[in-house]
Amino acid sequence: ARVQRAWEVQASTGRGLAAWHDATPPPLLPLAEAEALLLDAPRDWLNARIARRFDAMLAAGALEEARANLPGWSEALPSAKAIGARELVAHLRGEMTLEAARDAAIVASRQYAKRQRTWFRARMGAWRRLPAPAL
């Protein structure tokens, strides 16, 4: 995962991970002068929310947007990195059903959310965790 992240930073910024971290400015409000809070949403709620969000994106025209981008589609384009884009293009190319594309995109979103939660634990371990209210 670390090598992948370093590659992603290099590919998107043209800089190595260490240089990218070094260029990150300090927070506007130093943590010593604030109470750092981390809102912790329950995993089950988050997974259901991810599925609802992708369904809403489909209803709002995500498939049509993917279709419009199909003629110039390239895995190298930044838009190809959008979660769900590859899956929808695969569907439009006849490589999978829409249901399979939807399911794969939801899995990819959940995996991204898991990476974020892992990052939060590693980087924000000392922050006060607030359980999300019943959502």
N, CA, C and O atoms as CSV, one atom per row, in Angstrom:
chain,resi,resn,atom,element,x,y,z
A,1,ALA,N,N,0.831,-1.195,0.000
A,1,ALA,CA,C,0.000,0.000,0.000
A,1,ALA,C,C,0.870,1.251,0.000
A,1,ALA,O,O,0.524,2.248,-0.634
A,2,ARG,N,N,1.998,1.202,0.709
A,2,ARG,CA,C,2.860,2.386,0.753
A,2,ARG,C,C,3.470,2.677,-0.607
A,2,ARG,O,O,3.549,3.830,-1.032
A,3,VAL,N,N,3.904,1.611,-1.293
A,3,VAL,CA,C,4.496,1.800,-2.615
A,3,VAL,C,C,3.442,2.327,-3.576
A,3,VAL,O,O,3.722,3.214,-4.382
A,4,GLN,N,N,2.236,1.787,-3.493
A,4,GLN,CA,C,1.157,2.252,-4.356
A,4,GLN,C,C,0.874,3.728,-4.095
A,4,GLN,O,O,0.707,4.503,-5.037
A,5,ARG,N,N,0.819,4.121,-2.832
A,5,ARG,CA,C,0.531,5.522,-2.504
A,5,ARG,C,C,1.646,6.427,-3.014
A,5,ARG,O,O,1.381,7.506,-3.545
A,6,ALA,N,N,2.894,5.989,-2.853
A,6,ALA,CA,C,4.025,6.788,-3.345
A,6,ALA,C,C,3.932,6.953,-4.857
A,6,ALA,O,O,4.202,8.031,-5.388
A,7,TRP,N,N,3.549,5.876,-5.551
A,7,TRP,CA,C,3.405,5.943,-6.994
A,7,TRP,C,C,2.264,6.884,-7.372
A,7,TRP,O,O,2.398,7.671,-8.308
A,8,GLU,N,N,1.150,6.811,-6.657
A,8,GLU,CA,C,0.011,7.683,-6.945
A,8,GLU,C,C,0.395,9.151,-6.783
A,8,GLU,O,O,0.030,9.986,-7.610
A,9,VAL,N,N,1.127,9.463,-5.724
A,9,VAL,CA,C,1.558,10.851,-5.503
A,9,VAL,C,C,2.497,11.291,-6.621
A,9,VAL,O,O,2.372,12.399,-7.143
A,10,GLN,N,N,3.440,10.418,-6.987
A,10,GLN,CA,C,4.382,10.738,-8.057
A,10,GLN,C,C,3.642,10.969,-9.379
A,10,GLN,O,O,3.927,11.921,-10.106
A,11,ALA,N,N,2.696,10.092,-9.670
A,11,ALA,CA,C,1.963,10.194,-10.932
A,11,ALA,C,C,1.087,11.441,-10.988
A,11,ALA,O,O,0.960,12.063,-12.043
A,12,SER,N,N,0.489,11.807,-9.870
A,12,SER,CA,C,-0.447,12.940,-9.898
A,12,SER,C,C,0.218,14.293,-9.669
A,12,SER,O,O,-0.295,15.314,-10.127
A,13,THR,N,N,1.362,14.319,-8.963
A,13,THR,CA,C,1.990,15.606,-8.654
A,13,THR,C,C,3.330,15.813,-9.335
A,13,THR,O,O,3.812,16.941,-9.442
A,14,GLY,N,N,3.936,14.714,-9.798
A,14,GLY,CA,C,5.264,14.830,-10.397
A,14,GLY,C,C,6.363,14.924,-9.351
A,14,GLY,O,O,7.526,15.155,-9.684
A,15,ARG,N,N,5.996,14.743,-8.082
A,15,ARG,CA,C,6.976,14.815,-6.987
A,15,ARG,C,C,6.933,13.523,-6.192
A,15,ARG,O,O,5.925,12.818,-6.165
A,16,GLY,N,N,8.045,13.235,-5.549
A,16,GLY,CA,C,8.089,12.075,-4.675
A,16,GLY,C,C,7.263,12.312,-3.420
A,16,GLY,O,O,6.910,13.448,-3.100
A,17,LEU,N,N,6.958,11.228,-2.713
A,17,LEU,CA,C,6.113,11.320,-1.523
A,17,LEU,C,C,6.739,12.212,-0.454
A,17,LEU,O,O,6.043,13.024,0.156
A,18,ALA,N,N,8.057,12.069,-0.216
A,18,ALA,CA,C,8.719,12.887,0.808
A,18,ALA,C,C,8.654,14.368,0.445
A,18,ALA,O,O,8.394,15.208,1.308
A,19,ALA,N,N,8.888,14.690,-0.818
A,19,ALA,CA,C,8.828,16.091,-1.256
A,19,ALA,C,C,7.410,16.634,-1.127
A,19,ALA,O,O,7.207,17.790,-0.757
A,20,TRP,N,N,6.438,15.791,-1.435
A,20,TRP,CA,C,5.042,16.200,-1.321
A,20,TRP,C,C,4.693,16.480,0.138
A,20,TRP,O,O,4.041,17.479,0.442
A,21,HIS,N,N,5.125,15.600,1.040
A,21,HIS,CA,C,4.868,15.814,2.470
A,21,HIS,C,C,5.584,17.084,2.964
A,21,HIS,O,O,5.022,17.859,3.739
A,22,ASP,N,N,6.824,17.284,2.507
A,22,ASP,CA,C,7.581,18.463,2.934
A,22,ASP,C,C,6.918,19.763,2.491
A,22,ASP,O,O,7.031,20.787,3.165
A,23,ALA,N,N,6.223,19.717,1.350
A,23,ALA,CA,C,5.586,20.924,0.818
A,23,ALA,C,C,4.217,21.185,1.434
A,23,ALA,O,O,3.606,22.220,1.168
A,24,THR,N,N,3.737,20.268,2.244
A,24,THR,CA,C,2.432,20.461,2.872
A,24,THR,C,C,2.550,21.557,3.930
A,24,THR,O,O,3.357,21.440,4.853
A,25,PRO,N,N,1.761,22.610,3.806
A,25,PRO,CA,C,1.870,23.707,4.779
A,25,PRO,C,C,1.357,23.275,6.150
A,25,PRO,O,O,0.600,22.312,6.269
A,26,PRO,N,N,1.778,23.997,7.172
A,26,PRO,CA,C,1.265,23.682,8.513
A,26,PRO,C,C,-0.225,24.021,8.586
A,26,PRO,O,O,-0.723,24.815,7.787
A,27,PRO,N,N,-0.924,23.428,9.529
A,27,PRO,CA,C,-2.360,23.736,9.657
A,27,PRO,C,C,-2.565,25.215,9.989
A,27,PRO,O,O,-1.718,25.844,10.624
A,28,LEU,N,N,-3.682,25.750,9.557
A,28,LEU,CA,C,-3.990,27.153,9.838
A,28,LEU,C,C,-4.118,27.401,11.333
A,28,LEU,O,O,-3.773,28.475,11.825
A,29,LEU,N,N,-4.611,26.412,12.045
A,29,LEU,CA,C,-4.754,26.512,13.492
A,29,LEU,C,C,-3.922,25.390,14.109
A,29,LEU,O,O,-4.268,24.218,13.966
A,30,PRO,N,N,-2.835,25.730,14.790
A,30,PRO,CA,C,-1.989,24.687,15.372
A,30,PRO,C,C,-2.784,23.791,16.330
A,30,PRO,O,O,-3.628,24.265,17.091
A,31,LEU,N,N,-2.495,22.490,16.273
A,31,LEU,CA,C,-3.232,21.542,17.111
A,31,LEU,C,C,-3.076,21.848,18.595
A,31,LEU,O,O,-3.962,21.533,19.389
A,32,ALA,N,N,-1.962,22.456,18.974
A,32,ALA,CA,C,-1.760,22.797,20.379
A,32,ALA,C,C,-2.774,23.837,20.859
A,32,ALA,O,O,-3.022,23.967,22.058
A,33,GLU,N,N,-3.353,24.571,19.918
A,33,GLU,CA,C,-4.317,25.613,20.272
A,33,GLU,C,C,-5.762,25.220,19.963
A,33,GLU,O,O,-6.665,26.057,19.999
A,34,ALA,N,N,-5.967,23.942,19.661
A,34,ALA,CA,C,-7.309,23.490,19.301
A,34,ALA,C,C,-7.531,22.087,19.850
A,34,ALA,O,O,-6.591,21.388,20.227
A,35,GLU,N,N,-8.768,21.708,19.883
A,35,GLU,CA,C,-9.081,20.319,20.214
A,35,GLU,C,C,-9.430,19.611,18.910
A,35,GLU,O,O,-10.401,19.950,18.232
A,36,ALA,N,N,-8.613,18.625,18.584
A,36,ALA,CA,C,-8.807,17.889,17.334
A,36,ALA,C,C,-9.864,16.810,17.536
A,36,ALA,O,O,-9.783,16.008,18.466
A,37,LEU,N,N,-10.840,16.806,16.663
A,37,LEU,CA,C,-11.948,15.861,16.756
A,37,LEU,C,C,-12.034,15.034,15.478
A,37,LEU,O,O,-11.774,15.530,14.381
A,38,LEU,N,N,-12.395,13.796,15.635
A,38,LEU,CA,C,-12.581,12.912,14.495
A,38,LEU,C,C,-13.966,12.289,14.602
A,38,LEU,O,O,-14.243,11.530,15.531
A,39,LEU,N,N,-14.830,12.611,13.653
A,39,LEU,CA,C,-16.168,12.043,13.638
A,39,LEU,C,C,-16.060,10.624,13.099
A,39,LEU,O,O,-15.596,10.416,11.978
A,40,ASP,N,N,-16.481,9.658,13.885
A,40,ASP,CA,C,-16.330,8.247,13.556
A,40,ASP,C,C,-17.689,7.647,13.201
A,40,ASP,O,O,-18.488,7.333,14.082
A,41,ALA,N,N,-17.940,7.494,11.906
A,41,ALA,CA,C,-19.213,6.930,11.451
A,41,ALA,C,C,-19.151,5.409,11.534
A,41,ALA,O,O,-18.124,4.816,11.207
A,42,PRO,N,N,-20.221,4.780,11.960
A,42,PRO,CA,C,-20.245,3.311,12.017
A,42,PRO,C,C,-20.048,2.712,10.616
A,42,PRO,O,O,-20.601,3.209,9.635
A,43,ARG,N,N,-19.265,1.652,10.542
A,43,ARG,CA,C,-18.943,1.024,9.258
A,43,ARG,C,C,-20.205,0.589,8.506
A,43,ARG,O,O,-20.304,0.800,7.297
A,44,ASP,N,N,-21.161,-0.009,9.202
A,44,ASP,CA,C,-22.384,-0.460,8.528
A,44,ASP,C,C,-23.142,0.712,7.923
A,44,ASP,O,O,-23.636,0.624,6.799
A,45,TRP,N,N,-23.234,1.801,8.661
A,45,TRP,CA,C,-23.910,2.992,8.146
A,45,TRP,C,C,-23.171,3.527,6.932
A,45,TRP,O,O,-23.788,3.878,5.926
A,46,LEU,N,N,-21.840,3.587,7.029
A,46,LEU,CA,C,-21.034,4.114,5.935
A,46,LEU,C,C,-21.178,3.251,4.681
A,46,LEU,O,O,-21.316,3.782,3.579
A,47,ASN,N,N,-21.148,1.935,4.838
A,47,ASN,CA,C,-21.293,1.048,3.685
A,47,ASN,C,C,-22.647,1.227,3.009
A,47,ASN,O,O,-22.729,1.255,1.781
A,48,ALA,N,N,-23.695,1.348,3.792
A,48,ALA,CA,C,-25.025,1.572,3.219
A,48,ALA,C,C,-25.078,2.935,2.519
A,48,ALA,O,O,-25.688,3.068,1.459
A,49,ARG,N,N,-24.448,3.923,3.105
A,49,ARG,CA,C,-24.424,5.275,2.521
A,49,ARG,C,C,-23.673,5.274,1.194
A,49,ARG,O,O,-24.085,5.941,0.245
A,50,ILE,N,N,-22.577,4.527,1.125
A,50,ILE,CA,C,-21.811,4.424,-0.123
A,50,ILE,C,C,-22.680,3.838,-1.222
A,50,ILE,O,O,-22.678,4.341,-2.346
A,51,ALA,N,N,-23.425,2.777,-0.914
A,51,ALA,CA,C,-24.300,2.149,-1.915
A,51,ALA,C,C,-25.389,3.118,-2.370
A,51,ALA,O,O,-25.667,3.232,-3.564
A,52,ARG,N,N,-26.000,3.813,-1.415
A,52,ARG,CA,C,-27.048,4.781,-1.780
A,52,ARG,C,C,-26.485,5.902,-2.652
A,52,ARG,O,O,-27.130,6.345,-3.603
A,53,ARG,N,N,-25.281,6.353,-2.320
A,53,ARG,CA,C,-24.661,7.442,-3.082
A,53,ARG,C,C,-24.373,7.015,-4.510
A,53,ARG,O,O,-24.612,7.779,-5.445
A,54,PHE,N,N,-23.859,5.797,-4.691
A,54,PHE,CA,C,-23.571,5.367,-6.060
A,54,PHE,C,C,-24.863,5.194,-6.851
A,54,PHE,O,O,-24.922,5.544,-8.030
A,55,ASP,N,N,-25.886,4.662,-6.213
A,55,ASP,CA,C,-27.184,4.545,-6.886
A,55,ASP,C,C,-27.716,5.924,-7.285
A,55,ASP,O,O,-28.282,6.088,-8.366
A,56,ALA,N,N,-27.534,6.897,-6.416
A,56,ALA,CA,C,-27.972,8.259,-6.732
A,56,ALA,C,C,-27.163,8.827,-7.899
A,56,ALA,O,O,-27.705,9.540,-8.743
A,57,MET,N,N,-25.885,8.513,-7.945
A,57,MET,CA,C,-25.053,8.968,-9.063
A,57,MET,C,C,-25.541,8.353,-10.380
A,57,MET,O,O,-25.606,9.033,-11.405
A,58,LEU,N,N,-25.883,7.062,-10.342
A,58,LEU,CA,C,-26.418,6.421,-11.544
A,58,LEU,C,C,-27.726,7.088,-11.962
A,58,LEU,O,O,-27.937,7.360,-13.144
A,59,ALA,N,N,-28.594,7.349,-11.002
A,59,ALA,CA,C,-29.879,7.986,-11.301
A,59,ALA,C,C,-29.695,9.397,-11.844
A,59,ALA,O,O,-30.521,9.881,-12.618
A,60,ALA,N,N,-28.615,10.055,-11.440
A,60,ALA,CA,C,-28.365,11.435,-11.872
A,60,ALA,C,C,-27.602,11.514,-13.191
A,60,ALA,O,O,-27.315,12.611,-13.672
A,61,GLY,N,N,-27.267,10.359,-13.785
A,61,GLY,CA,C,-26.649,10.403,-15.112
A,61,GLY,C,C,-25.189,9.989,-15.184
A,61,GLY,O,O,-24.521,10.322,-16.163
A,62,ALA,N,N,-24.668,9.286,-14.202
A,62,ALA,CA,C,-23.261,8.879,-14.246
A,62,ALA,C,C,-22.959,7.984,-15.441
A,62,ALA,O,O,-21.892,8.089,-16.046
A,63,LEU,N,N,-23.891,7.108,-15.781
A,63,LEU,CA,C,-23.666,6.219,-16.930
A,63,LEU,C,C,-23.622,7.026,-18.230
A,63,LEU,O,O,-22.803,6.750,-19.106
A,64,GLU,N,N,-24.490,8.005,-18.349
A,64,GLU,CA,C,-24.481,8.864,-19.540
A,64,GLU,C,C,-23.191,9.674,-19.614
A,64,GLU,O,O,-22.649,9.891,-20.698
A,65,GLU,N,N,-22.707,10.115,-18.469
A,65,GLU,CA,C,-21.440,10.851,-18.439
A,65,GLU,C,C,-20.293,9.947,-18.882
A,65,GLU,O,O,-19.429,10.368,-19.650
A,66,ALA,N,N,-20.286,8.712,-18.401
A,66,ALA,CA,C,-19.263,7.759,-18.823
A,66,ALA,C,C,-19.359,7.503,-20.328
A,66,ALA,O,O,-18.340,7.413,-21.012
A,67,ARG,N,N,-20.588,7.387,-20.838
A,67,ARG,CA,C,-20.791,7.167,-22.272
A,67,ARG,C,C,-20.244,8.343,-23.080
A,67,ARG,O,O,-19.636,8.143,-24.132
A,68,ALA,N,N,-20.455,9.553,-22.599
A,68,ALA,CA,C,-19.955,10.735,-23.302
A,68,ALA,C,C,-18.428,10.777,-23.314
A,68,ALA,O,O,-17.834,11.334,-24.238
A,69,ASN,N,N,-17.788,10.195,-22.304
A,69,ASN,CA,C,-16.334,10.188,-22.232
A,69,ASN,C,C,-15.708,8.984,-22.928
A,69,ASN,O,O,-14.489,8.926,-23.086
A,70,LEU,N,N,-16.521,8.034,-23.340
A,70,LEU,CA,C,-16.022,6.791,-23.920
A,70,LEU,C,C,-15.148,6.994,-25.165
A,70,LEU,O,O,-14.122,6.324,-25.282
A,71,PRO,N,N,-15.504,7.887,-26.099
A,71,PRO,CA,C,-14.665,8.025,-27.298
A,71,PRO,C,C,-13.213,8.431,-26.991
A,71,PRO,O,O,-12.296,7.988,-27.682
A,72,GLY,N,N,-13.000,9.245,-25.993
A,72,GLY,CA,C,-11.645,9.677,-25.653
A,72,GLY,C,C,-11.091,8.999,-24.416
A,72,GLY,O,O,-10.113,9.467,-23.833
A,73,TRP,N,N,-11.712,7.897,-24.011
A,73,TRP,CA,C,-11.337,7.223,-22.767
A,73,TRP,C,C,-9.898,6.718,-22.815
A,73,TRP,O,O,-9.457,6.129,-23.801
A,74,SER,N,N,-9.190,6.964,-21.733
A,74,SER,CA,C,-7.837,6.437,-21.552
A,74,SER,C,C,-7.624,6.224,-20.067
A,74,SER,O,O,-7.976,7.076,-19.250
A,75,GLU,N,N,-7.047,5.083,-19.720
A,75,GLU,CA,C,-6.739,4.792,-18.309
A,75,GLU,C,C,-5.754,5.815,-17.743
A,75,GLU,O,O,-5.650,5.974,-16.526
A,76,ALA,N,N,-5.032,6.507,-18.627
A,76,ALA,CA,C,-4.022,7.467,-18.184
A,76,ALA,C,C,-4.618,8.817,-17.791
A,76,ALA,O,O,-3.946,9.622,-17.147
A,77,LEU,N,N,-5.852,9.073,-18.165
A,77,LEU,CA,C,-6.473,10.360,-17.843
A,77,LEU,C,C,-6.841,10.439,-16.365
A,77,LEU,O,O,-7.209,9.426,-15.770
A,78,PRO,N,N,-6.748,11.617,-15.764
A,78,PRO,CA,C,-7.155,11.769,-14.362
A,78,PRO,C,C,-8.592,11.324,-14.115
A,78,PRO,O,O,-8.893,10.783,-13.051
A,79,SER,N,N,-9.477,11.540,-15.072
A,79,SER,CA,C,-10.877,11.154,-14.882
A,79,SER,C,C,-11.040,9.645,-14.749
A,79,SER,O,O,-12.030,9.182,-14.183
A,80,ALA,N,N,-10.095,8.879,-15.257
A,80,ALA,CA,C,-10.164,7.417,-15.152
A,80,ALA,C,C,-9.925,6.955,-13.722
A,80,ALA,O,O,-10.233,5.814,-13.376
A,81,LYS,N,N,-9.385,7.823,-12.903
A,81,LYS,CA,C,-9.114,7.468,-11.509
A,81,LYS,C,C,-10.344,7.652,-10.608
A,81,LYS,O,O,-10.335,7.238,-9.449
A,82,ALA,N,N,-11.380,8.263,-11.136
A,82,ALA,CA,C,-12.605,8.452,-10.353
A,82,ALA,C,C,-13.207,7.089,-10.036
A,82,ALA,O,O,-13.350,6.240,-10.915
A,83,ILE,N,N,-13.553,6.895,-8.783
A,83,ILE,CA,C,-14.138,5.617,-8.388
A,83,ILE,C,C,-15.446,5.415,-9.146
A,83,ILE,O,O,-16.332,6.269,-9.126
A,84,GLY,N,N,-15.546,4.280,-9.807
A,84,GLY,CA,C,-16.723,3.945,-10.584
A,84,GLY,C,C,-16.563,4.190,-12.071
A,84,GLY,O,O,-17.290,3.602,-12.872
A,85,ALA,N,N,-15.631,5.043,-12.459
A,85,ALA,CA,C,-15.464,5.357,-13.880
A,85,ALA,C,C,-15.031,4.125,-14.668
A,85,ALA,O,O,-15.630,3.817,-15.698
A,86,ARG,N,N,-14.017,3.424,-14.211
A,86,ARG,CA,C,-13.537,2.230,-14.932
A,86,ARG,C,C,-14.642,1.179,-15.037
A,86,ARG,O,O,-14.814,0.536,-16.073
A,87,GLU,N,N,-15.379,1.023,-13.950
A,87,GLU,CA,C,-16.436,0.018,-13.939
A,87,GLU,C,C,-17.543,0.351,-14.936
A,87,GLU,O,O,-18.030,-0.526,-15.650
A,88,LEU,N,N,-17.934,1.615,-14.979
A,88,LEU,CA,C,-18.989,2.012,-15.911
A,88,LEU,C,C,-18.510,1.897,-17.360
A,88,LEU,O,O,-19.273,1.488,-18.235
A,89,VAL,N,N,-17.274,2.250,-17.609
A,89,VAL,CA,C,-16.728,2.098,-18.966
A,89,VAL,C,C,-16.666,0.620,-19.335
A,89,VAL,O,O,-16.978,0.254,-20.468
A,90,ALA,N,N,-16.270,-0.233,-18.396
A,90,ALA,CA,C,-16.256,-1.673,-18.675
A,90,ALA,C,C,-17.651,-2.163,-19.040
A,90,ALA,O,O,-17.802,-2.990,-19.940
A,91,HIS,N,N,-18.658,-1.668,-18.360
A,91,HIS,CA,C,-20.041,-2.030,-18.703
A,91,HIS,C,C,-20.381,-1.562,-20.117
A,91,HIS,O,O,-20.937,-2.323,-20.910
A,92,LEU,N,N,-20.052,-0.325,-20.428
A,92,LEU,CA,C,-20.381,0.213,-21.745
A,92,LEU,C,C,-19.652,-0.528,-22.864
A,92,LEU,O,O,-20.135,-0.582,-23.995
A,93,ARG,N,N,-18.505,-1.091,-22.550
A,93,ARG,CA,C,-17.752,-1.880,-23.539
A,93,ARG,C,C,-18.231,-3.330,-23.609
A,93,ARG,O,O,-17.700,-4.126,-24.383
A,94,GLY,N,N,-19.229,-3.668,-22.804
A,94,GLY,CA,C,-19.766,-5.023,-22.821
A,94,GLY,C,C,-18.965,-6.027,-22.018
A,94,GLY,O,O,-19.134,-7.236,-22.178
A,95,GLU,N,N,-18.086,-5.524,-21.147
A,95,GLU,CA,C,-17.223,-6.410,-20.369
A,95,GLU,C,C,-17.888,-6.893,-19.079
A,95,GLU,O,O,-17.432,-7.864,-18.476
A,96,MET,N,N,-18.949,-6.229,-18.655
A,96,MET,CA,C,-19.687,-6.648,-17.461
A,96,MET,C,C,-21.083,-6.040,-17.500
A,96,MET,O,O,-21.335,-5.065,-18.208
A,97,THR,N,N,-21.970,-6.628,-16.734
A,97,THR,CA,C,-23.332,-6.095,-16.654
A,97,THR,C,C,-23.318,-4.803,-15.845
A,97,THR,O,O,-22.349,-4.508,-15.144
A,98,LEU,N,N,-24.381,-4.053,-15.947
A,98,LEU,CA,C,-24.491,-2.833,-15.152
A,98,LEU,C,C,-24.510,-3.186,-13.660
A,98,LEU,O,O,-23.908,-2.485,-12.846
A,99,GLU,N,N,-25.199,-4.267,-13.310
A,99,GLU,CA,C,-25.242,-4.680,-11.905
A,99,GLU,C,C,-23.842,-5.027,-11.391
A,99,GLU,O,O,-23.483,-4.661,-10.272
A,100,ALA,N,N,-23.058,-5.729,-12.200
A,100,ALA,CA,C,-21.694,-6.076,-11.793
A,100,ALA,C,C,-20.828,-4.815,-11.695
A,100,ALA,O,O,-19.994,-4.707,-10.796
A,101,ALA,N,N,-21.020,-3.870,-12.609
A,101,ALA,CA,C,-20.269,-2.613,-12.571
A,101,ALA,C,C,-20.633,-1.827,-11.312
A,101,ALA,O,O,-19.761,-1.279,-10.638
A,102,ARG,N,N,-21.920,-1.779,-11.005
A,102,ARG,CA,C,-22.383,-1.097,-9.800
A,102,ARG,C,C,-21.758,-1.727,-8.567
A,102,ARG,O,O,-21.218,-1.029,-7.709
A,103,ASP,N,N,-21.832,-3.048,-8.483
A,103,ASP,CA,C,-21.290,-3.746,-7.313
A,103,ASP,C,C,-19.785,-3.523,-7.187
A,103,ASP,O,O,-19.281,-3.306,-6.085
A,104,ALA,N,N,-19.062,-3.576,-8.313
A,104,ALA,CA,C,-17.612,-3.383,-8.284
A,104,ALA,C,C,-17.261,-1.957,-7.860
A,104,ALA,O,O,-16.302,-1.744,-7.119
A,105,ALA,N,N,-18.034,-0.992,-8.330
A,105,ALA,CA,C,-17.780,0.403,-7.949
A,105,ALA,C,C,-18.049,0.614,-6.462
A,105,ALA,O,O,-17.323,1.357,-5.801
A,106,ILE,N,N,-19.065,-0.020,-5.942
A,106,ILE,CA,C,-19.373,0.096,-4.509
A,106,ILE,C,C,-18.265,-0.543,-3.688
A,106,ILE,O,O,-17.861,0.000,-2.659
A,107,VAL,N,N,-17.769,-1.697,-4.135
A,107,VAL,CA,C,-16.649,-2.339,-3.438
A,107,VAL,C,C,-15.426,-1.416,-3.457
A,107,VAL,O,O,-14.751,-1.259,-2.440
A,108,ALA,N,N,-15.142,-0.807,-4.614
A,108,ALA,CA,C,-14.002,0.106,-4.716
A,108,ALA,C,C,-14.171,1.299,-3.771
A,108,ALA,O,O,-13.205,1.746,-3.154
A,109,SER,N,N,-15.392,1.809,-3.660
A,109,SER,CA,C,-15.657,2.924,-2.738
A,109,SER,C,C,-15.449,2.503,-1.294
A,109,SER,O,O,-14.891,3.253,-0.494
A,110,ARG,N,N,-15.901,1.298,-0.963
A,110,ARG,CA,C,-15.707,0.790,0.400
A,110,ARG,C,C,-14.228,0.605,0.705
A,110,ARG,O,O,-13.778,0.899,1.812
A,111,GLN,N,N,-13.474,0.118,-0.272
A,111,GLN,CA,C,-12.039,-0.058,-0.075
A,111,GLN,C,C,-11.361,1.292,0.149
A,111,GLN,O,O,-10.462,1.411,0.981
A,112,TYR,N,N,-11.793,2.302,-0.593
A,112,TYR,CA,C,-11.243,3.646,-0.402
A,112,TYR,C,C,-11.574,4.170,0.991
A,112,TYR,O,O,-10.723,4.752,1.663
A,113,ALA,N,N,-12.809,3.959,1.415
A,113,ALA,CA,C,-13.218,4.395,2.754
A,113,ALA,C,C,-12.403,3.672,3.822
A,113,ALA,O,O,-12.046,4.268,4.838
A,114,LYS,N,N,-12.108,2.399,3.600
A,114,LYS,CA,C,-11.296,1.649,4.559
A,114,LYS,C,C,-9.883,2.217,4.624
A,114,LYS,O,O,-9.314,2.341,5.708
A,115,ARG,N,N,-9.314,2.563,3.469
A,115,ARG,CA,C,-7.975,3.179,3.464
A,115,ARG,C,C,-8.002,4.504,4.224
A,115,ARG,O,O,-7.065,4.821,4.956
A,116,GLN,N,N,-9.075,5.278,4.049
A,116,GLN,CA,C,-9.189,6.543,4.772
A,116,GLN,C,C,-9.243,6.299,6.277
A,116,GLN,O,O,-8.569,6.990,7.041
A,117,ARG,N,N,-10.035,5.326,6.703
A,117,ARG,CA,C,-10.157,5.030,8.135
A,117,ARG,C,C,-8.816,4.579,8.703
A,117,ARG,O,O,-8.449,4.954,9.817
A,118,THR,N,N,-8.084,3.769,7.932
A,118,THR,CA,C,-6.755,3.323,8.359
A,118,THR,C,C,-5.823,4.523,8.490
A,118,THR,O,O,-5.055,4.619,9.447
A,119,TRP,N,N,-5.893,5.429,7.528
A,119,TRP,CA,C,-5.067,6.627,7.569
A,119,TRP,C,C,-5.425,7.473,8.787
A,119,TRP,O,O,-4.543,7.995,9.468
A,120,PHE,N,N,-6.718,7.606,9.058
A,120,PHE,CA,C,-7.147,8.368,10.235
A,120,PHE,C,C,-6.560,7.767,11.507
A,120,PHE,O,O,-6.057,8.491,12.366
A,121,ARG,N,N,-6.623,6.450,11.624
A,121,ARG,CA,C,-6.090,5.789,12.831
A,121,ARG,C,C,-4.592,6.043,12.972
A,121,ARG,O,O,-4.101,6.294,14.073
A,122,ALA,N,N,-3.863,5.978,11.850
A,122,ALA,CA,C,-2.420,6.143,11.895
A,122,ALA,C,C,-2.015,7.597,12.143
A,122,ALA,O,O,-1.073,7.858,12.891
A,123,ARG,N,N,-2.711,8.534,11.527
A,123,ARG,CA,C,-2.314,9.941,11.584
A,123,ARG,C,C,-3.046,10.742,12.663
A,123,ARG,O,O,-2.553,11.773,13.119
A,124,MET,N,N,-4.199,10.271,13.058
A,124,MET,CA,C,-5.026,11.039,13.982
A,124,MET,C,C,-5.366,10.225,15.222
A,124,MET,O,O,-6.431,10.383,15.817
A,125,GLY,N,N,-4.444,9.357,15.595
A,125,GLY,CA,C,-4.667,8.472,16.726
A,125,GLY,C,C,-4.909,9.198,18.036
A,125,GLY,O,O,-5.643,8.707,18.895
A,126,ALA,N,N,-4.300,10.359,18.195
A,126,ALA,CA,C,-4.452,11.117,19.439
A,126,ALA,C,C,-5.686,12.024,19.425
A,126,ALA,O,O,-6.033,12.614,20.448
A,127,TRP,N,N,-6.330,12.132,18.295
A,127,TRP,CA,C,-7.514,12.986,18.207
A,127,TRP,C,C,-8.666,12.351,18.975
A,127,TRP,O,O,-8.789,11.127,19.038
A,128,ARG,N,N,-9.490,13.185,19.546
A,128,ARG,CA,C,-10.662,12.682,20.268
A,128,ARG,C,C,-11.697,12.197,19.252
A,128,ARG,O,O,-12.126,12.945,18.374
A,129,ARG,N,N,-12.077,10.955,19.391
A,129,ARG,CA,C,-13.058,10.354,18.484
A,129,ARG,C,C,-14.466,10.625,19.003
A,129,ARG,O,O,-14.781,10.395,20.171
A,130,LEU,N,N,-15.288,11.115,18.107
A,130,LEU,CA,C,-16.686,11.338,18.436
A,130,LEU,C,C,-17.516,10.334,17.649
A,130,LEU,O,O,-17.499,10.340,16.418
A,131,PRO,N,N,-18.231,9.486,18.345
A,131,PRO,CA,C,-19.094,8.581,17.587
A,131,PRO,C,C,-20.179,9.399,16.893
A,131,PRO,O,O,-20.766,10.313,17.472
A,132,ALA,N,N,-20.423,9.043,15.646
A,132,ALA,CA,C,-21.461,9.754,14.908
A,132,ALA,C,C,-22.802,9.488,15.574
A,132,ALA,O,O,-23.067,8.359,15.987
A,133,PRO,N,N,-23.637,10.480,15.687
A,133,PRO,CA,C,-24.974,10.248,16.255
A,133,PRO,C,C,-25.739,9.291,15.349
A,133,PRO,O,O,-25.357,9.080,14.198
A,134,ALA,N,N,-26.786,8.732,15.853
A,134,ALA,CA,C,-27.602,7.823,15.042
A,134,ALA,C,C,-27.998,8.556,13.768
A,134,ALA,O,O,-28.747,9.533,13.797
A,135,LEU,N,N,-27.490,8.071,12.676
A,135,LEU,CA,C,-27.698,8.770,11.401
A,135,LEU,C,C,-28.810,8.138,10.607
A,135,LEU,O,O,-29.121,8.598,9.508
